[in-house]
Structure formats: C-alpha cells, structure tokens
Amino acid sequence: MEFNTKVIHGGQKPDPSTGAVMPPIYQTSTYVQSSPGVHKGFEYSRTGNPTRTALENSLASIENGNFGLAFGSGLAAIDAVMKLLAPGDEVISTNDLYGGTFRLFSSVFKKFGIKFHFVGMENVDNIEECINEKTKIIWVETPTNPMLNIIDIKKVQALSEKYNTMLVVDNTFATPYLQKPLDYGADIVMHSATKYLGGHSDVVMGALVVKDKELADKLYFIQNASGAVCGPMDSFLVLRGIKTLHVRMQRHCENGAAVAHYLRSHPKVGKVYWPGFEDHPNHHIAKSQMLDFGGMVSFSLKGDKYQDAIKILENLKVFTLAESLGGVESLSGHPSSMTHASIPKEAREKTGVIDSLIRLSVGIEAEADLLRDLENALELV
C-alpha cells in the first residue's frame, strides 16, 4: 500500500458495531466484563481505548512499523523511552535539539543517574568518540530543531549496531511523509504528534513507533504503568489529521522552499537555514533519506541584532508569533526566548541559536501572502 493510501486506510477498519467509517470517540473510562478478567479486549482506558488503538494502528502503518503507542505529549513519549534505562546508563544526544527534550534529559533524568552527552552529529565520528560500554541510547533529531542540521541515519545506525546501542529518531520535523527512520534501522521513532501529524494546532500528543515486539511490550508496560496516555478525543483529532498529512506536507514543502529562497535573496537577511540548499551541510544526505525538505526555515539578520529580530516578529501578520509548529497556519518564533529558553545561553549559541535567530514554521497559505508578509516586516528594520 502506498503512503498516500496508508494515511487514510492503513491499520484502519470500519467500526464493527455500526459500520462507521471513522472510528467512534469512545468517551469511556471503563468496560463491562462478563466475568472477572473476561472482556472484549478493553478493561480500563488508561490501559487501552478503542479510539486510541485505532490511532496507534495508523501510526504504526505510516511509519512502516509494527507497533504504535500514543501519549499525552511528545515529552511524555520521550519520558517513556528514558524509563527503559537504569542508573549508570548513558545517552548520546545531538546537541541541537528541542529545548524541552534537553530540559527533560538534563534536569530530570540526570538526577536519576543517567549521563547525557550532547554532540554535533552532522559528523558521525563525534558520536563514536563518546560511546562506551555504558552507552544504551543514541538520540537523533533530523532535521534538527531549530538549526535544520541533517544527520545521516544509516551511518548512525551502523554505529548503533556495532556497539549494541538503541537508536531513537525524533521524526517530528520530517514526518513519515518525508522520512521513515525505521526503514534505515532505527529502533524507535518518536513524534510530537502535536505538530504535523495533528496538523491543526488543536491537540497536544506524542507517539512512539517500533518494529520489535519485545521492545514494544516494554514500552506498553511503561505506558500503562506511568499513565501518560492521551484521551479519546485527542486520539480522534490526530487520526483525522493523519488522513490529510500527505497533501498538507506537499504544500508545506512548496511554501518552505519559496520562503527559504526569498529570504536568502533579501539584502537584510544574513544566514538562512534550510536543508534544501545545495550548499547546506549534508544536503546530499537530506536528499537521499528525505522525500523533500520540509516546511521549517530558520534565519538571522545581517548584523545579528536582537532588537531587529524582535521587531520583525512583532510585525508579522500572516506568520503568527506563537510556540509550536507544523500547523496549517504559518508560525514564527524566537528560539532563544521561547522553545529553547531552557538551554543555557552558552550551549545554545555554540549550536547557532543566537538571540537574533528567527524560526519559521511555514504553513499552507498562499505563497504570495507569506512572501508579502515577510517583505513588509523586513522593511521595518
């Protein structure tokens, strides 16, 4: 089954009791049992809910996995992965990653005896320098947030296999429409389903997808034991969003390319970060492991003036200044004071997240309106 068909039909079947094409929203906490422990597959909605199960089946299908798990947020999904570890274990993570992930690693799990190494993974050799017998997970984001760096999943997987570590890939920016890390040997794919999978800025959710049953069983146990699950209404919303993922991503990519090229040609813009440029580091990797280059673009101004960046953000009209990304509407953000504020300034700036950096989540509006909005804001600096 091709991807564009999978997002609509993958892992799905009509409701057996009514024939409903869309899975009903099973707004219930518990289920009748004919005898103690004898039920129809569901006993309590923390453990399992038919609407959530329909979503989890869809997630597994579109990522070419066998098992999907949905959580109350992306961070809840990451939290579940970290609970596979024990005190003394070590994790190697990319140094350019979502600030919430960094905060969870460095401020929560570090206290429980997990050691984290943050390295630039654009050069895979940097990973091998940190690997030792205590390394259990290599954590990859590609493209990274917010610098849009590209990491070679195949090469990292080869290292992971060599040293018997687990490879986890945050696929939020690319989505399974553009990139399927399980096909390159990743053990776990993570999503903030809040973003492109939901696609409409109306839900908060996280997801994990795996192929291996033993690993899936461990994660299902953690999901149930820790209880950070999503509700049936949120499950319904993300399942609905997935059904249009392919057509939305096509427009995100088209508009993202137009915005990136426009910004690069503008005399007031300094650097533009977008993996579709041929001179972007690891562009050839992006071209080989991604279908297209996505709708995320970051840029800075000539002179790198903080106040100019703030003025632009305050005067954009179509690009809404707000947290998050991946919705149908275009969003703008200031990583150093918003999404990545939890990362110490010195660490942020080493990866390029300077105070004048602007991150754009390019939506699916008319291209001309997006470019005009940027032009009007840039005229003010």
Order of alpha helices (4+ residues) and beta strands (2+ residues): alpha-alpha-beta-alpha-beta-alpha-beta-alpha-beta-alpha-beta-alpha-beta-beta-alpha-alpha-alpha-beta-alpha-beta-alpha-beta-beta-alpha-beta-alpha
